[in-house]
Amino acid sequence: MKSLIVLSLLIYLIATQENCRFAFEYTQKELQSDPKKVQEFLSKVMKWESNFAKDLGIDKKSGLTLDGQQLDVNTGMPYGKPHQFTASSKESIHLALIGLALSNNEYAKQIYSEEEALDLLNRKINTYEQFDKDYPGYGGFLPWVAVNDGVVTPTWDWTDGVPSLDNGQLFWAAYAVVSVLETWYSDQEELIGRYTRFYQKMANNSITIFYEGDGLIRAVTRIQDIKASVENNKYTNRQTDCTNFRSPCYLDDPYEGELFAWMMYFYAPWKDTTEREKIWVAKKSKLQVVDYKVAGLNKYISVQRGWWFSAHEQWKYLFLPYTHDQIQLNLLINGEKVRTWDARNNEKPGMFASITSNITKNEDPVDYYSACGIQEVSFIPVSYRHLVTPYSTMTMFLANQEVAVSWYHNMISGPAGQNAFGSTEGVVVDGTSVAPFVTWDSKMTTVLGMAGGIFDYTAKKLNSEGNYNLFLKVLNREWQQSFSNLKGADVPFAYPNVTFPQIKKDFTTCTRKTDIIIEQ
């Protein structure tokens, strides 16, 4: 706790001397017309987000991420202890950013130097390997874990289970890191070997731990004994985790969970390769096209139906080369268009993704709002439309940087939309309160999107192993039937048409130093 106080004081001194509330240094007109201003703006984003990525969001001894931190609703400084836990999903974002920094990515390298990135990779793999030795029953996969000053243990609710979705994200992040190291740091043979063994172990144990048979992948597996080896263990479906799923706890979604399916498809030890094709049969019912009507234009945009159509569901685009396929690229672009038109036509200053709840007092109970999105194009009911988040732009940056910057800027310009650690988790559309948190999900996903994702390095390694063309072939085979004639190519993106009422005051440690008016 003492180190957190010291860190907060240092960040406070920096924030008060420099302008962490830099959104008001830029107008919408500038960011929509001047590429130099866009690059300058994004560089400032990296500068402030690095305060979280390098300090507040990291356990220095283990090298692992810390999920996030609540901020004081008035000052914007850390309130209480950080979230001393993490998951494979947070780790995947961190590994990807580290990998991009080592590849000389213009944005990621502003967060981590070469020395810092390599040091973090070593600390992480030490921790992953030690956890595997301590808890061999997980088979190399990670559950949600408690992280406390270098000590890593399963959280209380994951002492007998492990999720597939998050580990699919981690697999491809480690895979991409190896691709980066092989490309730029081939002399790092030991590090390459350790990360290769790390992700290969996950793939090798995936059938035993997660495969139910007949194409069904368990969303969560129950482990009989996390201290016993995989060979001496029993694995079953932990269905209690899936009360809000229509299917009985299987990973059959065409969203972020698909990353695990691809890992199994390419690298699981199948005895019969025809068995792996059943994965796509099991997923087929959720591959649905839906046309979104753009009010006022009398035109339609075809998209893939989402669960809630939360931007969180787009995670897969950051890690695998979906955009190398034309149908998938069109689906990405169309989905982002729909987000912009939904916001504009409903006079929302931002867009939606699953997010931590807004509060007005530090002591208020905190909830997590999963059901954020767009009802017209979702499978299940959307419950929350009052709270928007900057990370709703994370894959919009892959589709159209100019539009993404415009919406991101509009959202962080909301009251208390920025803090000394970068963007704030979310802002209520009426300007009365915020979600005063900083988390990997709501911040660094966006930074990874700004940096272009890491899928090109995944593609490079897939190609070297003879799987890249097969990836594109399967994508085309499975999506072509329903998605070959998409509407909406003639519909442009929409830009913000409203701003937030400035009712809540900015955080006292991050106030504007200029009164530039945002032009529409």
Buried (B, 14 or more C-beta within 10 A) or exposed (E): EEEBEEBBEEBBEBBBEBBBBBBBBBBBEBBBEBEEBBBBBBEBBBBBBBBBBBBBBBBEBBBBBBBBBBBBBBBBBBBEEBBBBBBBBBBBBBBBBBBBBBBEBBBBBBBBEEEEBBBBBBBBBBBBBBBBEEBBBBBBBBBBBBBBEBBBBBBEEBEBBBBBBBBBBBBBBBBBBBBBBBBBBEEBEEBBEBBBBBBBBBBBBBBBBBBBEEBBBBBBBBBEEBEBEBEEBEBEBBBEBBEEBEBEBBBBBBBBBBBBBBBBBBBBEBEEEEBBBEBBEBBBEBBBBBBBEBEEBEBBBBBBBBBBBBBBBBBBBBBBBBBBBEBBBBBBBBBBBBBBBBBBBEEBBBBBBBBBBBBEEBEEEEEEBBBBBBBBBBBBEBEBBBBBBBBBBBBBBBBBBBBBBBBBBBBBBBBBBBBBBBBBBBBBBEBBBBBBBBBBBBBBBBBBBBBBBBBBBBBBBBBEEEBBEEBBEBBBEBBEEBBEEBBBEEBEBBBBEBBBBEEBEBBBBBBBEEEBEBEE
